[in-house]
Protein backbone atom coordinates (compact mmCIF):
# COMPACT_ATOMS: atom_id res chain seq x y z
CA UNK A 1 0.00 0.00 0.00
CA UNK A 2 1.07 3.57 -0.63
CA UNK A 3 1.69 6.19 2.03
CA UNK A 4 -1.50 7.96 0.92
CA UNK A 5 -3.63 4.89 1.65
CA UNK A 6 -2.17 4.70 5.16
CA UNK A 7 -2.74 8.43 5.65
CA UNK A 8 -6.37 8.09 4.55
CA UNK A 9 -6.85 5.26 7.04
CA UNK A 10 -5.20 7.37 9.75
CA UNK A 11 -7.52 10.26 8.97
CA UNK A 12 -10.58 8.02 9.45
CA UNK A 13 -9.07 6.67 12.70
CA UNK A 14 -8.71 10.21 14.10
CA UNK A 15 -12.25 11.14 13.07
CA UNK A 16 -14.13 8.01 14.09
CA UNK A 17 -12.17 6.32 16.87
CA UNK A 18 -10.48 9.33 18.46
CA UNK A 19 -13.42 11.71 17.80
CA UNK A 20 -11.06 14.63 17.18
CA UNK A 21 -12.28 17.92 15.74
CA UNK A 22 -11.96 18.59 12.02
CA UNK A 23 -9.28 21.23 12.62
CA UNK A 24 -7.18 18.84 14.72
CA UNK A 25 -7.53 16.02 12.18
CA UNK A 26 -6.48 18.33 9.35
CA UNK A 27 -3.45 19.57 11.32
CA UNK A 28 -2.26 16.01 12.12
CA UNK A 29 -2.70 14.81 8.54
CA UNK A 30 -1.03 17.92 7.14
CA UNK A 31 2.07 17.14 9.22
CA UNK A 32 2.12 13.54 7.98
CA UNK A 33 1.69 14.64 4.35
CA UNK A 34 4.76 16.86 4.70
CA UNK A 35 6.73 13.92 6.08
CA UNK A 36 5.46 11.85 3.15
CA UNK A 37 6.85 14.44 0.73
CA UNK A 38 10.22 14.33 2.48
CA UNK A 39 10.54 10.55 2.26
CA UNK A 40 9.01 10.25 -1.21
CA UNK A 41 10.50 13.11 -3.17
CA UNK A 42 11.24 12.72 -6.87
CA UNK A 43 12.75 9.36 -7.74
CA UNK A 44 13.51 8.41 -4.14
CA UNK A 45 10.95 6.64 -1.99
CA UNK A 46 10.91 5.17 1.51
CA UNK A 47 8.44 2.48 2.48
CA UNK A 48 6.75 2.99 5.83
CA UNK A 49 7.79 -0.49 7.01
CA UNK A 50 11.45 0.44 6.60
CA UNK A 51 11.39 3.81 8.41
CA UNK A 52 13.95 3.93 11.23
CA UNK A 53 14.64 6.34 14.07
CA UNK A 54 17.64 7.73 12.14
CA UNK A 55 15.35 8.68 9.25
CA UNK A 56 13.37 10.94 11.57
CA UNK A 57 16.59 12.67 12.60
CA UNK A 58 17.20 13.56 8.96
CA UNK A 59 13.68 14.92 8.67
CA UNK A 60 13.92 16.96 11.87
CA UNK A 61 17.28 18.27 10.72
CA UNK A 62 15.58 19.62 7.61
CA UNK A 63 12.95 21.33 9.77
CA UNK A 64 15.75 23.05 11.65
CA UNK A 65 17.29 24.16 8.37
CA UNK A 66 13.93 25.63 7.36
CA UNK A 67 13.88 27.47 10.73
CA UNK A 68 10.68 25.78 11.88
CA UNK A 69 10.06 26.90 15.47
CA UNK A 70 10.58 24.54 18.40
CA UNK A 71 6.88 24.76 19.23
CA UNK A 72 5.89 23.75 15.69
CA UNK A 73 8.45 20.92 15.74
CA UNK A 74 6.90 19.62 18.96
CA UNK A 75 3.49 19.52 17.27
CA UNK A 76 4.97 17.71 14.26
CA UNK A 77 6.61 15.12 16.51
CA UNK A 78 3.28 14.56 18.27
CA UNK A 79 1.67 13.96 14.87
CA UNK A 80 4.40 11.48 13.90
CA UNK A 81 4.01 9.57 17.17
CA UNK A 82 0.24 9.44 16.72
CA UNK A 83 0.54 8.22 13.11
CA UNK A 84 2.96 5.41 13.93
CA UNK A 85 0.88 4.40 16.94
CA UNK A 86 -2.00 3.96 14.49
CA UNK A 87 0.21 1.83 12.23
CA UNK A 88 1.05 -0.38 15.23
CA UNK A 89 -2.65 -0.75 16.13
CA UNK A 90 -3.43 -1.76 12.55
CA UNK A 91 -0.51 -4.24 12.60
CA UNK A 92 1.03 -2.51 9.59
CA UNK A 93 4.36 -2.29 11.43
CA UNK A 94 5.69 -4.36 14.33
CA UNK A 95 7.91 -1.83 16.08
CA UNK A 96 7.44 1.91 16.51
CA UNK A 97 10.46 3.88 15.23
CA UNK A 98 9.09 7.13 16.70
CA UNK A 99 9.25 5.95 20.33
CA UNK A 100 12.63 7.57 20.98
CA UNK A 101 11.80 10.94 19.43
CA UNK A 102 12.28 13.80 21.87
CA UNK A 103 10.49 17.13 21.78
CA UNK A 104 12.70 20.22 21.49
CA UNK A 105 12.73 22.49 24.50
CA UNK A 106 10.17 25.21 23.93
CA UNK A 107 9.88 26.88 27.30
CA UNK A 108 6.58 28.15 28.61
CA UNK A 109 5.17 30.99 26.58
CA UNK A 110 2.82 33.07 28.68
CA UNK A 111 -0.32 33.95 26.76
CA UNK A 112 -1.11 37.53 25.82
CA UNK A 113 -4.08 38.93 27.71
CA UNK A 114 -5.98 42.18 28.03
CA UNK A 115 -6.66 44.28 31.10
CA UNK A 116 -10.27 44.90 32.09
CA UNK A 117 -9.83 48.50 30.95
CA UNK A 118 -8.63 47.37 27.51
CA UNK A 119 -11.60 45.04 27.12
CA UNK A 120 -13.92 47.93 27.98
CA UNK A 121 -12.22 50.03 25.29
CA UNK A 122 -12.80 47.33 22.67
CA UNK A 123 -16.43 46.80 23.72
CA UNK A 124 -17.09 50.53 23.58
CA UNK A 125 -15.97 50.62 19.94
CA UNK A 126 -18.91 48.45 18.84
CA UNK A 127 -21.33 50.58 16.83
CA UNK A 128 -24.71 49.32 18.03
CA UNK A 129 -26.53 51.48 15.48
CA UNK A 130 -25.28 49.23 12.68
CA UNK A 131 -27.09 46.05 11.68
CA UNK A 132 -24.30 43.80 12.96
CA UNK A 133 -23.56 45.84 16.09
CA UNK A 134 -25.65 43.89 18.60
CA UNK A 135 -24.35 40.62 17.20
CA UNK A 136 -20.72 41.71 17.47
CA UNK A 137 -21.28 42.96 21.01
CA UNK A 138 -22.83 39.61 21.98
CA UNK A 139 -19.85 37.82 20.41
CA UNK A 140 -17.40 39.83 22.55
CA UNK A 141 -19.40 39.33 25.73
CA UNK A 142 -19.67 35.56 25.21
CA UNK A 143 -16.00 35.10 24.25
CA UNK A 144 -14.80 37.06 27.27
CA UNK A 145 -17.62 36.20 29.69
CA UNK A 146 -17.56 32.45 29.03
CA UNK A 147 -13.96 31.86 27.86
CA UNK A 148 -14.98 30.00 24.71
CA UNK A 149 -12.74 28.90 21.87
CA UNK A 150 -13.65 30.29 18.43
CA UNK A 151 -15.00 26.95 17.20
CA UNK A 152 -17.10 26.59 20.35
CA UNK A 153 -18.59 30.04 19.76
CA UNK A 154 -19.37 29.31 16.11
CA UNK A 155 -21.05 26.00 16.99
CA UNK A 156 -23.06 27.38 19.93
CA UNK A 157 -26.74 26.48 19.55
CA UNK A 158 -29.84 28.32 20.78
CA UNK A 159 -31.15 25.02 22.14
CA UNK A 160 -28.01 24.73 24.28
CA UNK A 161 -28.62 27.98 26.18
CA UNK A 162 -30.26 27.29 29.54
CA UNK A 163 -31.51 30.76 30.43
CA UNK A 164 -33.21 29.83 33.69
CA UNK A 165 -30.23 27.89 35.03
CA UNK A 166 -27.70 30.42 33.70
CA UNK A 167 -25.57 27.95 31.72
CA UNK A 168 -24.61 27.17 28.14
CA UNK A 169 -23.73 23.70 26.88
CA UNK A 170 -20.47 23.71 24.96
CA UNK A 171 -18.99 21.03 22.71
CA UNK A 172 -15.22 21.35 23.10
CA UNK A 173 -12.16 19.55 21.78
CA UNK A 174 -12.68 15.85 21.12
CA UNK A 175 -16.46 16.40 21.22
CA UNK A 176 -16.29 16.69 25.00
CA UNK A 177 -19.27 18.44 26.54
CA UNK A 178 -19.20 20.91 29.40
CA UNK A 179 -21.54 23.40 31.04
CA UNK A 180 -20.25 26.96 31.28
CA UNK A 181 -21.88 29.62 33.46
CA UNK A 182 -23.54 32.41 31.48
CA UNK A 183 -22.86 35.72 33.20
CA UNK A 184 -25.30 38.63 33.42
CA UNK A 185 -23.65 40.75 30.71
CA UNK A 186 -23.28 37.87 28.26
CA UNK A 187 -26.88 36.79 28.94
CA UNK A 188 -28.19 40.34 28.53
CA UNK A 189 -26.54 40.97 25.17
CA UNK A 190 -27.31 37.49 23.85
CA UNK A 191 -31.00 38.09 24.52
CA UNK A 192 -30.93 41.49 22.84
CA UNK A 193 -29.24 40.03 19.76
CA UNK A 194 -31.53 36.99 19.54
CA UNK A 195 -34.81 38.74 20.34
CA UNK A 196 -34.31 42.09 18.62
CA UNK A 197 -31.98 41.41 15.68
CA UNK A 198 -31.63 37.78 14.72
CA UNK A 199 -35.37 37.13 14.93
CA UNK A 200 -35.88 39.46 11.94
CA UNK A 201 -33.31 37.72 9.72
CA UNK A 202 -33.98 35.08 7.12
CA UNK A 203 -32.09 32.00 8.31
CA UNK A 204 -30.67 29.19 6.17
CA UNK A 205 -32.51 26.00 7.20
CA UNK A 206 -29.21 24.29 8.08
CA UNK A 207 -28.38 26.97 10.66
CA UNK A 208 -31.69 27.75 12.36
CA UNK A 209 -30.29 26.61 15.72
CA UNK A 210 -26.91 28.34 15.44
CA UNK A 211 -26.69 31.42 17.64
CA UNK A 212 -24.36 33.57 15.55
CA UNK A 213 -25.09 33.94 11.84
CA UNK A 214 -23.95 36.22 9.03
CA UNK A 215 -26.04 38.53 6.86
CA UNK A 216 -26.82 35.62 4.53
CA UNK A 217 -28.36 33.58 7.34
CA UNK A 218 -25.49 31.09 7.52
CA UNK A 219 -22.94 30.27 10.20
CA UNK A 220 -20.15 32.78 10.73
CA UNK A 221 -16.61 31.80 9.73
CA UNK A 222 -13.51 31.79 11.92
CA UNK A 223 -11.96 34.43 9.67
CA UNK A 224 -14.92 36.74 10.22
CA UNK A 225 -14.57 36.54 14.03
CA UNK A 226 -10.85 37.39 13.74
CA UNK A 227 -11.63 40.36 11.47
CA UNK A 228 -14.30 41.72 13.82
CA UNK A 229 -11.96 41.65 16.82
CA UNK A 230 -8.97 43.00 14.91
CA UNK A 231 -10.97 45.95 13.59
CA UNK A 232 -12.39 46.85 17.02
CA UNK A 233 -8.96 46.50 18.65
CA UNK A 234 -7.38 48.88 16.16
CA UNK A 235 -10.20 51.40 16.62
CA UNK A 236 -9.65 51.21 20.38
CA UNK A 237 -5.98 52.14 19.89
CA UNK A 238 -4.67 48.92 21.44
CA UNK A 239 -1.31 47.87 19.99
CA UNK A 240 -1.25 44.33 21.38
CA UNK A 241 -1.80 41.42 19.01
CA UNK A 242 -5.37 40.51 19.89
CA UNK A 243 -7.31 37.49 18.65
CA UNK A 244 -10.44 35.68 19.85
CA UNK A 245 -8.16 33.45 21.93
CA UNK A 246 -6.81 36.56 23.69
CA UNK A 247 -10.29 37.08 25.15
CA UNK A 248 -10.28 33.48 26.38
CA UNK A 249 -6.87 34.05 28.02
CA UNK A 250 -8.15 37.26 29.56
CA UNK A 251 -11.21 35.45 30.94
CA UNK A 252 -8.99 32.86 32.65
CA UNK A 253 -6.41 35.38 33.88
CA UNK A 254 -9.01 37.65 35.46
CA UNK A 255 -10.69 34.69 37.18
CA UNK A 256 -7.37 33.57 38.68
CA UNK A 257 -6.51 37.12 39.70
CA UNK A 258 -9.90 37.36 41.37
CA UNK A 259 -9.16 34.29 43.47
CA UNK A 260 -11.13 31.66 41.53
CA UNK A 261 -10.37 28.02 42.30
CA UNK A 262 -8.01 26.62 39.66
CA UNK A 263 -10.08 23.45 39.29
CA UNK A 264 -13.17 25.54 38.56
CA UNK A 265 -11.26 27.51 35.92
CA UNK A 266 -10.06 24.23 34.42
CA UNK A 267 -13.66 22.99 34.12
CA UNK A 268 -14.87 26.22 32.54
CA UNK A 269 -12.05 26.27 29.99
CA UNK A 270 -12.48 22.59 29.16
CA UNK A 271 -8.82 21.76 29.84
CA UNK A 272 -8.17 18.05 30.10
CA UNK A 273 -5.21 18.59 32.42
CA UNK A 274 -4.85 21.02 35.33
CA UNK A 275 -1.27 21.60 34.11
CA UNK A 276 -2.63 23.50 31.12
CA UNK A 277 -4.64 25.77 33.39
CA UNK A 278 -1.74 26.37 35.76
CA UNK A 279 -0.05 28.66 33.23
CA UNK A 280 -2.44 31.40 34.35
CA UNK A 281 -0.95 31.36 37.85
CA UNK A 282 2.31 32.61 36.33
CA UNK A 283 0.54 35.75 35.23
CA UNK A 284 -0.29 36.69 38.81
CA UNK A 285 2.40 35.98 41.37
CA UNK A 286 0.08 37.20 44.13
CA UNK A 287 -2.14 34.17 43.41
CA UNK A 288 0.67 31.78 44.32
CA UNK A 289 1.64 33.79 47.37
CA UNK A 290 -1.92 34.01 48.68
CA UNK A 291 -2.53 30.30 48.00
CA UNK A 292 0.38 29.44 50.30
CA UNK A 293 -0.69 31.92 52.97
CA UNK A 294 -4.28 30.66 52.90
CA UNK A 295 -3.73 26.93 52.70
CA UNK A 296 -0.31 25.92 54.06
CA UNK A 297 -0.79 24.49 57.59
CA UNK A 298 2.20 26.35 59.01
CA UNK A 299 0.68 29.65 57.89
CA UNK A 300 -2.69 28.73 59.36
CA UNK A 301 -1.25 27.94 62.77
CA UNK A 302 1.24 30.84 62.67
CA UNK A 303 3.88 28.46 64.04
CA UNK A 304 7.57 28.56 63.21
CA UNK A 305 9.50 25.70 61.68
Secondary structure, DSSP 8 states (H G I E B T S, - for coil): --HHHHHHHHHHIIIIIS---HHHHHHHHHHHHHHHHHHS-TT----GGG--HHHHHHHHHHHHHTT--HHHHHHHHHHHHHHHHHHHHTTS-SS-TTTT---------------HHHHHHHHHT--TTSTTHHHHHHHHHHHHHH---HHHHHT-BGGGEETTTTEEEEE-GGG-EEEEE--HHHHHHHHHIIIIIGGGS---GGGTTBS-B-TTSSB--HHHHHHHHHHHHHHTT--S---HHHHHHHHHHHHHHTT--HHHHHHHHT-SSHHHHGGGGGG-HHHHHHHHHHH-HHHHHT---
